[in-house]
């Protein structure tokens, strides 16, 4: 069961206390930049985690500035589409069992459970479908996504050349490995791996731990069949959204 630290109280709360009850995830972001996109990415990961647990989700974006630009940047990062929440009254609702707000650290804290996201700065997607970041460098949007989720959301992050380079190398290596593992007979995700992955993301969306589990899977010895590695990475990617299976079937 997904548990989150409420920024208002510092205490853990259950993200979806009513089984299969509709949950509203509202991202609060204004001004186009890495910090706002980090908020949207965390909201997207929250939506994915809830949906993996069988919870229906209503995703909204609220803010005063650059909403169109933020939607373009979020789309480039592969997030869920967000409906416009600016006209939604504070007391409005459609029978949600829970309302979860994703906010920038230090910003206004709305009523309800709040997930705080530390600041981020640096390179961000430059435009619709461009795959470019500010400064003119060609970058796979999934590289930016991995760079953003590789650090705990409670820690400030700068998307500099080192951070992006680390993410680029990791993503390229994982995609190559996944494509190679896909050539072997399929095997189910081992119970231990599935349990470690779910334990990580259900513990306050601990994405760095999810990535550590994947590294462990990739480095495990021959006792873990390649087909099981493939299915483990594909399973985790339902949350991560990194297109890890993108190169499956491509020429070696």
C-alpha angles and dihedrals in degrees: 000000000000113000124189135190108242108225090212096059106014088232128122118254132184108255095212109024093171112063109245090351116149111265124197115215110193120189114203110204134146129176123033112266147100093284094055092044089051088056091051092047092052089049090051092051089049090052091049093048092050093047091050086057092052097257118140111230136201109202120203136178119211128182144111104240141047096359094153092049091048091052090052092049092046091050090052088054091053098247126157114268113266122215119223110271098176094097094046111110119230091249097039122114145145100226098294115177089208139011118209120190122201110202141171113259110262094021130112113302112220124209111275135042110333129200110200122212122200120232123278130191138180137056119014135172110289105210150330110322092338098121086210131127127209109285094043101270116147107235134171104240088226088064089059090046092052092046091052095049097040093080126059109267089232091065125078113248135202117198097217129155093272095052093045092044092052091050092047093052093045094049094047091049094048093048091050091049094047091050090051094046089051088067090066127078112282119253129185122261105270113249091237092054094045090048094049092048094049092043089054099049094039089056099081092307094295097190096167087060090050088055091048090054089052091051089051090051091049093049097042118119129253091285086082109067118227090238089060091049090053093050091046093054092044090050094050091047090065083074101030098047094207098135090238091168093051095111097045108128094016117130111277 
